[in-house]
Amino acid sequence: MVVLRLFTAVGVMVALAGFTSAIGADDGGGKKKHHAVHGRVADMASDGSTITVEVRPHQKKNAPAPATPPAAVEKKFKVDKDTKFVFVSGKKGEREFTPATFADVHKGEHVVVVFRAGQADLADRVAIVKHKKTAT
């Protein structure tokens, strides 16, 4: 009798686990998962096929400061005809987006590269961040 209860309990748990994973699965109807990297442009291919971004790792919250800052990492992203370029300016909540092209990206500029979760080397969107110039 105890063995029968054990098998029944295990069977119910397996069935519930299968049901919850089926609910959480992406059926294509939801949003696609995107990730972003931000940093400075280190290099660009002259043919417009790649952008290399220098990314500095962030320090985790409440972590002690390291003796030496972590080194920057260069990440290379492919650019294709579907990649969208935009200029971003303004404060949070008042952002302005204007269209841009690959030719508008220059070495040393701050950019945010958005890529799909499955394709970490293909840029989906590139936002060129325009900082407010201060009068001195």
C-alpha positions as MATLAB code, in Angstrom:
seq = 'MVVLRLFTAVGVMVALAGFTSAIGADDGGGKKKHHAVHGRVADMASDGSTITVEVRPHQKKNAPAPATPPAAVEKKFKVDKDTKFVFVSGKKGEREFTPATFADVHKGEHVVVVFRAGQADLADRVAIVKHKKTAT';
ca = [
       0.000    0.000    0.000;
       2.829    2.433    0.840;
       4.562    1.614   -2.457;
       1.353    2.333   -4.384;
       1.028    5.757   -2.722;
       4.689    6.532   -3.502;
       4.258    5.668   -7.202;
       1.050    7.703   -7.386;
       2.712   10.732   -5.778;
       5.717   10.525   -8.123;
       3.410   10.139  -11.141;
       1.404   13.230  -10.163;
       4.617   15.272   -9.727;
       5.938   14.197  -13.133;
       2.616   15.046  -14.796;
       2.504   18.480  -13.141;
       6.122   19.182  -14.077;
       5.373   18.345  -17.719;
       2.277   20.538  -17.687;
       4.079   23.575  -16.236;
       7.003   23.289  -18.676;
       4.545   23.148  -21.579;
       2.902   26.356  -20.349;
       6.236   28.155  -19.988;
       7.466   27.096  -23.441;
       7.687   29.825  -26.058;
       5.193   29.018  -28.779;
       6.313   31.907  -30.967;
       3.345   34.069  -30.002;
       5.158   35.956  -27.260;
       7.956   38.484  -27.428;
      11.307   37.384  -28.737;
      14.039   37.542  -26.150;
      16.625   40.228  -26.918;
      19.867   41.058  -25.176;
      21.932   44.224  -25.334;
      25.578   45.182  -25.057;
      26.732   48.751  -24.620;
      30.151   50.259  -24.990;
      32.387   52.251  -27.323;
      33.008   51.435  -30.959;
      36.545   50.085  -31.251;
      36.559   49.259  -34.967;
      34.292   48.964  -37.996;
      34.745   47.016  -41.194;
      35.124   49.293  -44.208;
      32.663   47.133  -46.168;
      29.968   47.629  -43.491;
      29.808   44.008  -42.401;
      30.958   44.175  -38.748;
      31.199   46.462  -35.740;
      33.610   45.801  -32.872;
      32.452   47.176  -29.501;
      34.688   47.605  -26.440;
      32.638   46.460  -23.447;
      33.699   47.128  -19.870;
      32.404   44.616  -17.307;
      30.234   46.078  -14.560;
      30.838   45.533  -10.869;
      28.090   43.602   -9.108;
      26.035   45.339   -6.450;
      27.410   45.146   -2.898;
      30.628   43.524   -4.136;
      33.950   44.789   -2.799;
      35.915   46.952   -5.218;
      38.666   45.000   -6.989;
      42.290   46.101   -6.633;
      42.558   46.521  -10.409;
      39.584   47.319  -12.630;
      38.554   44.488  -14.950;
      39.902   44.705  -18.480;
      37.631   45.691  -21.343;
      36.441   42.947  -23.675;
      35.983   43.449  -27.403;
      32.891   41.904  -28.981;
      32.368   41.711  -32.724;
      28.877   41.915  -34.228;
      27.853   41.183  -37.805;
      25.675   43.760  -39.533;
      23.296   42.820  -42.351;
      20.538   44.488  -44.381;
      17.988   43.860  -41.593;
      20.010   45.682  -38.918;
      18.343   48.938  -37.888;
      20.388   51.981  -36.854;
      19.016   54.871  -34.751;
      20.312   57.936  -32.930;
      19.188   58.143  -29.284;
      19.188   61.416  -27.365;
      17.428   62.939  -24.386;
      16.825   62.034  -20.770;
      15.110   58.916  -19.538;
      11.411   59.251  -20.247;
      12.049   61.924  -22.877;
      14.121   59.894  -25.333;
      14.158   60.898  -28.977;
      14.878   58.345  -31.690;
      15.944   59.437  -35.173;
      16.914   57.160  -38.075;
      20.590   56.554  -38.822;
      22.762   54.400  -41.097;
      25.954   52.375  -40.766;
      27.874   55.388  -42.138;
      26.809   57.389  -39.048;
      28.724   55.039  -36.714;
      32.235   56.282  -35.927;
      35.095   54.965  -33.853;
      34.854   56.050  -30.195;
      31.084   56.603  -30.129;
      28.887   55.058  -27.464;
      26.513   52.460  -28.881;
      23.965   49.955  -27.639;
      23.844   46.781  -29.730;
      20.713   44.657  -29.387;
      20.934   41.048  -30.537;
      18.693   37.993  -30.398;
      19.285   35.328  -27.768;
      20.048   32.610  -30.318;
      22.309   34.776  -32.485;
      24.783   36.505  -30.210;
      27.005   37.671  -33.070;
      24.313   39.210  -35.342;
      23.192   42.762  -34.495;
      19.429   43.294  -34.651;
      19.490   47.014  -33.723;
      22.279   49.513  -33.113;
      21.518   52.671  -31.130;
      24.077   55.468  -31.387;
      23.938   57.395  -28.115;
      24.218   61.145  -28.511;
      25.181   62.801  -25.222;
      24.129   66.347  -24.441;
      26.953   68.759  -25.042;
      27.662   71.012  -22.091;
      28.567   74.666  -22.561;
      31.760   75.644  -20.740;
];
